[in-house]
Amino acid sequence: LTPHGKLALLLPAARESEAISLAATHQFWPEEIVTVKQTPAHAGFRVMLLLRREKIQVTETTLIIREGTGYSNLFQDLMDDYYL
């Protein structure tokens, strides 16, 4: 990894704290944390971490897959290139 490179991870949500702590021991710091939820009512089941070598302000967001009877607009936009 180059000095300005970034490390992206997709993990079970229950491992978020452990992964961030382990990354810090190797001088990687979160740039972005995205919690993935099935629906707004569900707890997060996945977490996406974007890590880098320098400490900066962390951006935290939530990605909800389903809203109402269909996929959320954000999820559809993210997956658009993968569906016909």
GUKOL-943795 format. One record per residue (C-alpha): residue number from 1; residue in one letter; x negated, y negated, z negated. Coordinates in steps of 0.05 Angstrom, whole numbers, padded with zeros to 5 digits, m for minus. Each point is the difference from the previous one (the first is absolute). Layout:
<rs>
R / i / aa / x / y / z
R / NUM / A / X / Y / Z;
...
</rs>
This chain:
<rs>
R / i / aa / x / y / z
R / 1 / L / 00000 / 00000 / 00000;
R / 2 / T / m00028 / m00068 / 00019;
R / 3 / P / m00007 / m00054 / m00054;
R / 4 / H / 00063 / m00034 / 00026;
R / 5 / G / 00037 / 00065 / 00015;
R / 6 / K / 00065 / 00021 / m00032;
R / 7 / L / 00025 / 00066 / m00027;
R / 8 / A / 00074 / 00019 / 00009;
R / 9 / L / 00033 / 00055 / m00041;
R / 10 / L / 00070 / 00030 / m00002;
R / 11 / L / 00012 / 00035 / m00067;
R / 12 / P / 00056 / 00026 / m00045;
R / 13 / A / 00024 / m00060 / m00040;
R / 14 / A / m00017 / 00034 / m00065;
R / 15 / R / m00074 / m00003 / 00019;
R / 16 / E / m00003 / m00076 / 00011;
R / 17 / S / m00033 / m00020 / m00065;
R / 18 / E / m00049 / 00059 / 00002;
R / 19 / A / m00020 / m00017 / 00072;
R / 20 / I / m00011 / m00074 / m00015;
R / 21 / S / m00042 / 00017 / m00061;
R / 22 / L / m00041 / 00051 / 00039;
R / 23 / A / m00009 / m00049 / 00057;
R / 24 / A / m00025 / m00054 / m00048;
R / 25 / T / m00056 / 00047 / m00024;
R / 26 / H / m00024 / m00001 / 00072;
R / 27 / Q / 00008 / m00076 / 00007;
R / 28 / F / 00064 / 00003 / 00041;
R / 29 / W / 00056 / m00049 / m00018;
R / 30 / P / 00072 / m00003 / 00023;
R / 31 / E / 00018 / m00050 / 00054;
R / 32 / E / 00070 / 00026 / 00012;
R / 33 / I / 00046 / 00049 / m00037;
R / 34 / V / 00064 / 00024 / 00034;
R / 35 / T / 00049 / 00042 / m00040;
R / 36 / V / 00043 / 00045 / 00044;
R / 37 / K / 00071 / 00016 / m00023;
R / 38 / Q / 00052 / 00044 / 00033;
R / 39 / T / 00056 / m00050 / m00017;
R / 40 / P / 00005 / m00062 / m00044;
R / 41 / A / 00028 / 00044 / m00056;
R / 42 / H / m00058 / 00050 / 00001;
R / 43 / A / m00067 / m00007 / m00035;
R / 44 / G / m00061 / m00005 / 00044;
R / 45 / F / m00024 / 00068 / 00026;
R / 46 / R / m00061 / m00023 / 00040;
R / 47 / V / m00050 / m00056 / m00006;
R / 48 / M / m00043 / m00030 / 00055;
R / 49 / L / m00064 / m00032 / m00023;
R / 50 / L / m00046 / m00045 / 00041;
R / 51 / L / m00067 / m00006 / m00036;
R / 52 / R / m00060 / m00043 / 00013;
R / 53 / R / m00068 / m00015 / m00032;
R / 54 / E / 00016 / m00069 / m00027;
R / 55 / K / 00053 / m00020 / m00051;
R / 56 / I / 00055 / m00044 / 00029;
R / 57 / Q / 00072 / m00016 / m00016;
R / 58 / V / 00041 / 00064 / 00008;
R / 59 / T / 00062 / 00001 / 00043;
R / 60 / E / 00054 / 00047 / m00027;
R / 61 / T / 00061 / 00019 / 00041;
R / 62 / T / 00053 / 00054 / 00005;
R / 63 / L / 00020 / 00038 / 00062;
R / 64 / I / 00070 / 00029 / m00004;
R / 65 / I / 00014 / 00055 / 00051;
R / 66 / R / 00076 / 00004 / m00002;
R / 67 / E / 00052 / m00054 / m00014;
R / 68 / G / 00073 / 00016 / 00003;
R / 69 / T / 00013 / 00054 / 00052;
R / 70 / G / m00063 / m00012 / 00042;
R / 71 / Y / m00072 / m00018 / 00001;
R / 72 / S / m00021 / m00069 / m00026;
R / 73 / N / m00018 / m00052 / 00051;
R / 74 / L / m00072 / m00002 / m00024;
R / 75 / F / m00007 / 00076 / 00004;
R / 76 / Q / 00029 / m00001 / 00071;
R / 77 / D / m00048 / m00054 / 00021;
R / 78 / L / m00060 / 00038 / m00028;
R / 79 / M / 00021 / 00066 / 00033;
R / 80 / D / 00024 / m00030 / 00067;
R / 81 / D / m00063 / 00020 / 00038;
R / 82 / Y / 00007 / 00073 / m00023;
R / 83 / Y / 00072 / 00012 / 00022;
R / 84 / L / 00028 / 00003 / 00070;
</rs>
